[in-house]
């Protein structure tokens, strides 16, 4: 643990920082107070995490909970980090770093460090908390926090070298780490939405509470001269069942791209080990909306799970808001990628000023062979948009036992659409209604499905040819099956239509794609239908 009582005087700080190759003038000007230097390397941080995993978990001592409880949502919102105190405010690099304050909902102190580093080797100094970094009302309960309290998280601000008329770095950020191991980034459409996590443990496991390990330390690598598009950050993860380290190389371009090197060590057995977890919100869409539940046509950050499996198959699984928690597993070997996507980009489908139509899609690209396992999707009931109720992650096939370790490398793409689009037509809507034919009595227990696809393979089929539906279900029977062009004048926009009669009340797994002869025309649509 760093000696947080050791402050640098302004003059000696500049001399020592200069000797280390740190941005002395920039840091001194920012007003940040720093601890004495300690050696740092990513490998040593990983060795520390492995050593911690061999010992019982020691929860951090509570930090003035009677004070933090008073920093509620409103009080926390008034604690604004002053950009004049931002790390790397004047460089080097393009992206200043600002910090979140602790509060009722973020009570675990996170230690921030500035790193003079060459690929993870160098010296680290802790950025020591001071209330002077924040714009703070005179009556704020935060003024009662003890010295050296720490921070709750951090943000990477937009480029200080960019178009200030469009994106003032002091008012706009592009990455945020806040709470447990959660982090998120804006996509190509300049909106935040879904989140990623370092790890997910025991999600939707009966009789086991979900565990939320936390990033407890961050190390910001000082950007090299001329680096104007990326930031490298290292993190230590700690929790009752796991420890680990992460290296994030985050690039700001048209989209946000993160290359991540993670090394994880299990303290104890885990029933459901979720690696590379993505967390989102799905309340309702055109597929199913309870009558008059809300004035908006759709409310969701993501509308489907996309998978590009090791066999090369492209899969689209529309999301559900189930009546009870559901877990689905998609077995695979050597996956090429998966993600939670927001495919619906029409404002008219949402009618909301919070820009659901601009929420980013998040795609996971494995770097290296992940072996055998499954992409798992957890869907949790929700009756409001304030709850993240969707989780997707990778689960290795082998049991997660105490003492096991995992070294996973991957790339996260925070984008508008999939970074590697399929040449096949993609699914753009799933609609469900009463079954039967117009003008005839509606048969009880029969549901009609309309699944829409759009893409070049459907635009290129010969005139007069209709695609064939390849359709299966885990049980039940189909009727009234055919495909037709959607009558909107859009070339290559088709819909598959069928009626379905369920057997029993348990969920039914459906599978559909369109073909013409031996040619597959569309990605594979998977859907879990709840009868009743």
Buried (B, 14 or more C-beta within 10 A) or exposed (E): EBEBEEEBEEEEBBEBBEEBEBBBEBBBBBBBBBBBBEEBBBEEBBEBBBEBBEEEBEEEEEBBEEBBEBBEEEBBEBBEBBBEBBBBBEBBBBBBBBBBBBBBEBBBBBBBBBBBBEEBBBBBBBBBBBBEBBEBEEEBBBEEBEEBBBBBBBBBBBBBEBEEEEBBBBEBBBBBBBBBBBBBBBBBBBBBBBBBBBBBBBBBBEEEEBBBBBBBBBBBBBBEEEBBBBBBBBBBBBBBBBBBBBBBBBEBEEBBBBBBBBBBBBBBEBEBBBBBBBBBBBBBBBBBBEEEEBEBBBBBBBBBBBBBBBEEBBBBBBBBBBEEEBBBEBEBBBBBBBBBBBBBBEEEBBBBEEBBBBBBBBBBBBEEEBBEBBBBBBBBEBEEBEEBBBBBBBBBEEEBEEEBBBEBBBBBBBBBBBBEEBEBBBBBBBBBEEBBEEEEEEEEEBBBBBBBBBBEBBBEBEEEEEBBBBBEBEEBEBEEBEBEBBEEEEEBBBBBBBBBBBEEEEBBBBBBBBBBEEEBBBBBBBBBBBBE
